[in-house]
Amino acid sequence: MKVVVVGGGITGVSVAEWLRRDGHDVTIVDRVHPGDVTQSSYGNCGIVGRNSVVPVSTPGLFLQAPGMLRNPDTLLFLRWRYLPQLIPWLVRFLWNGRREKVYQIAKDLSSLVQDSNEQHFALAAGTAAERFLQRGTYVTLFRAREEFARNTFSNELRKKHGAVWEEWDRMAIDAYDPAISGAYIFATAMRDYVFVTSPSKYVTALADHFRQSGGNILCNEAVDIRQLKQSKAVVELTDGRRLETDRVVLAAGVWSGRFASRLGHQAAMESERGYHLMLRGASHMPPAVLNVPDTGLGVCPMEEGLCFGGAVDFGGVDGVPNERVFDAIRRQIRRVYPDLTWEGETKWMGQRPSTIDSLPLLGPSPKAPSIYFAFGGQHIGLTMGPRIGRTVADLISGKQTDINISPYRVNRFD
Ligand SMILES: Cc1cc2nc3c(=O)[nH]c(=O)nc-3n(C[C@H](O)[C@H](O)[C@H](O)COP(=O)(O)OP(=O)(O)OC[C@H]3O[C@@H](n4cnc5c(N)ncnc54)[C@H](O)[C@@H]3O)c2cc1C
């Protein structure tokens, strides 16, 4: 079958590569090259979060959010002029944070993340991308044991879905990384985690392998995607070309919503903008990624330097970055590593594709059956990319999927 995949981030490249392995004639269409700085897949924290089953919207967020917005150090930001546009999405997002709904979301996320280590290795095996997958311990730092214990709801939910952690005191933290500020006296440590040491190079290497193995990559912008008769579909490009094909996969990250609504579906999607500061020539590197909830940041040793990434900023798709976020990240660096020095820094903002129920949209459109959706990875799109890729490829190839895809059906918000 001929398949065109629109979008060459981690999701699109994963779908394309699994389809190619299934013997299809596959073309990725993207306005940029895979691994480009404008992709969300470029500058994320590189965590393969196999226990990331707790969505951002949880009970109580509704009450906490106003206080968080007043304190820039919590790294939650909002462009107030954007609020009227955001409200319909935000209300439904917060409503999905009620207890019984979160239990269900966690179960549905679990199916997509629990084997993510294996999915990444299966995708990258035998390719140049494999060298970017590093095994390590995922350490989360707290200023007091009580700070950790307060999150009973999230902790219990993670445990229910298989998370196992050790509890460390300051002595154990010192043995792991003595440069961490003495203010952190308690930590959880999850063994056998996988981290991507350069998300951008990882996606590039996967795309290079796809091309070298017979896949096609077309650097162009899709302007329309439509169903045609006789189970065909068409992708129209900015230069007027029309790519007629058997199947189209819409994997355009946060930009997928526009195409979905033209096909008659609600994607219920918003950009949760995230940021990083990449420090070059940092005087210290942790052994593996640190999660520091009170700073809102992941501290990630990468090939390019030491990356401090995170934050949530509601400012609309493609709006200019908010410089206040970078200032806040700079302040937080000192809280984790008081003595850190560095030679230079690179600023980056990316767009997390987030739906109101924190679940992706996967599978064929009932209104355009030759067009498949594969987007909505929110905070864990790197984690889920290879799993989404394999599942969508299985659907197109007519194979039995090994997970139930009904929670992710594409018309659930219509
Ligand atoms: C600061 C930050 C930290 C993060 N940390 C993690 C983490 O540690 N672990 C994790 O699992 N996730 C993390 N994420 C989330 C993760 O990065 C995203 O969910 C994921 O990268 C989304 O991938 P994608 O392929 O769906 O979208 P993208 O990578 O954004 O790719 C979409 C592609 O579609 C293309 N496109 C759009 N419109 C068109 C068009 N009309 N024509 C052609 N091409 C088009 C774009 O050019 C782009 O290349 C983080 C995100 C941020 C911002």
Ligand as a Chemical Component Dictionary entry (heavy atoms), coordinates in Angstrom:
data_LIG
# 
_chem_comp.id                   LIG 
_chem_comp.type                 NON-POLYMER 
_chem_comp.pdbx_formal_charge   0 
_chem_comp.three_letter_code    LIG 
# 
loop_
_chem_comp_atom.comp_id 
_chem_comp_atom.atom_id 
_chem_comp_atom.alt_atom_id 
_chem_comp_atom.type_symbol 
_chem_comp_atom.charge 
_chem_comp_atom.model_Cartn_x 
_chem_comp_atom.model_Cartn_y 
_chem_comp_atom.model_Cartn_z 
_chem_comp_atom.pdbx_ordinal 
LIG C1  C1  C 0 9.992  21.017 27.539 1  
LIG C2  C2  C 0 9.414  19.685 27.117 2  
LIG C3  C3  C 0 9.860  18.532 27.736 3  
LIG C4  C4  C 0 9.328  17.289 27.376 4  
LIG N1  N1  N 0 9.842  16.156 27.946 5  
LIG C5  C5  C 0 9.374  14.945 27.575 6  
LIG C6  C6  C 0 9.948  13.759 28.110 7  
LIG O1  O1  O 0 10.917 13.795 28.881 8  
LIG N2  N2  N 0 9.406  12.574 27.746 9  
LIG C7  C7  C 0 8.364  12.479 26.873 10 
LIG O2  O2  O 0 7.886  11.379 26.617 11 
LIG N3  N3  N 0 7.828  13.605 26.294 12 
LIG C8  C8  C 0 8.311  14.818 26.624 13 
LIG N4  N4  N 0 7.793  15.946 26.065 14 
LIG C9  C9  C 0 6.660  15.836 25.103 15 
LIG C10 C10 C 0 7.132  15.417 23.716 16 
LIG O3  O3  O 0 8.242  16.180 23.327 17 
LIG C11 C11 C 0 6.000  15.606 22.677 18 
LIG O4  O4  O 0 4.791  15.048 23.139 19 
LIG C12 C12 C 0 6.367  14.890 21.370 20 
LIG O5  O5  O 0 7.633  15.309 20.926 21 
LIG C13 C13 C 0 5.320  15.131 20.287 22 
LIG O6  O6  O 0 5.825  14.551 19.102 23 
LIG P1  P1  P 0 5.042  14.664 17.728 24 
LIG O7  O7  O 0 5.815  13.883 16.730 25 
LIG O8  O8  O 0 3.622  14.279 17.943 26 
LIG O9  O9  O 0 5.053  16.232 17.377 27 
LIG P2  P2  P 0 6.246  17.131 16.801 28 
LIG O10 O10 O 0 7.569  16.654 17.261 29 
LIG O11 O11 O 0 5.908  18.543 17.121 30 
LIG O12 O12 O 0 6.187  16.888 15.245 31 
LIG C14 C14 C 0 5.108  17.346 14.474 32 
LIG C15 C15 C 0 5.631  17.591 13.073 33 
LIG O13 O13 O 0 4.529  17.907 12.208 34 
LIG C16 C16 C 0 5.007  18.827 11.254 35 
LIG N5  N5  N 0 3.898  19.524 10.628 36 
LIG C17 C17 C 0 2.932  20.255 11.248 37 
LIG N6  N6  N 0 2.052  20.749 10.349 38 
LIG C18 C18 C 0 2.488  20.327 9.133  39 
LIG C19 C19 C 0 2.019  20.524 7.812  40 
LIG N7  N7  N 0 0.921  21.252 7.558  41 
LIG N8  N8  N 0 2.703  19.964 6.788  42 
LIG C20 C20 C 0 3.813  19.233 7.021  43 
LIG N9  N9  N 0 4.315  19.009 8.259  44 
LIG C21 C21 C 0 3.654  19.552 9.301  45 
LIG C22 C22 C 0 5.884  19.768 12.059 46 
LIG O14 O14 O 0 6.774  20.492 11.226 47 
LIG C23 C23 C 0 6.591  18.786 12.994 48 
LIG O15 O15 O 0 7.811  18.366 12.430 49 
LIG C24 C24 C 0 8.306  17.215 26.382 50 
LIG C25 C25 C 0 7.883  18.377 25.746 51 
LIG C26 C26 C 0 8.429  19.611 26.082 52 
LIG C27 C27 C 0 7.976  20.828 25.353 53 
# 
loop_
_chem_comp_bond.comp_id 
_chem_comp_bond.atom_id_1 
_chem_comp_bond.atom_id_2 
_chem_comp_bond.value_order 
_chem_comp_bond.pdbx_ordinal 
LIG C1  C2  SING 1  
LIG C2  C3  SING 2  
LIG C2  C26 DOUB 3  
LIG C3  C4  DOUB 4  
LIG C4  N1  SING 5  
LIG C4  C24 SING 6  
LIG N1  C5  DOUB 7  
LIG C5  C6  SING 8  
LIG C5  C8  SING 9  
LIG C6  O1  DOUB 10 
LIG C6  N2  SING 11 
LIG N2  C7  SING 12 
LIG C7  O2  DOUB 13 
LIG C7  N3  SING 14 
LIG N3  C8  DOUB 15 
LIG C8  N4  SING 16 
LIG N4  C9  SING 17 
LIG N4  C24 SING 18 
LIG C9  C10 SING 19 
LIG C10 O3  SING 20 
LIG C10 C11 SING 21 
LIG C11 O4  SING 22 
LIG C11 C12 SING 23 
LIG C12 O5  SING 24 
LIG C12 C13 SING 25 
LIG C13 O6  SING 26 
LIG O6  P1  SING 27 
LIG P1  O7  DOUB 28 
LIG P1  O8  SING 29 
LIG P1  O9  SING 30 
LIG O9  P2  SING 31 
LIG P2  O10 DOUB 32 
LIG P2  O11 SING 33 
LIG P2  O12 SING 34 
LIG O12 C14 SING 35 
LIG C14 C15 SING 36 
LIG C15 O13 SING 37 
LIG C15 C23 SING 38 
LIG O13 C16 SING 39 
LIG C16 N5  SING 40 
LIG C16 C22 SING 41 
LIG N5  C17 SING 42 
LIG N5  C21 SING 43 
LIG C17 N6  DOUB 44 
LIG N6  C18 SING 45 
LIG C18 C19 SING 46 
LIG C18 C21 DOUB 47 
LIG C19 N7  SING 48 
LIG C19 N8  DOUB 49 
LIG N8  C20 SING 50 
LIG C20 N9  DOUB 51 
LIG N9  C21 SING 52 
LIG C22 O14 SING 53 
LIG C22 C23 SING 54 
LIG C23 O15 SING 55 
LIG C24 C25 DOUB 56 
LIG C25 C26 SING 57 
LIG C26 C27 SING 58 
# 
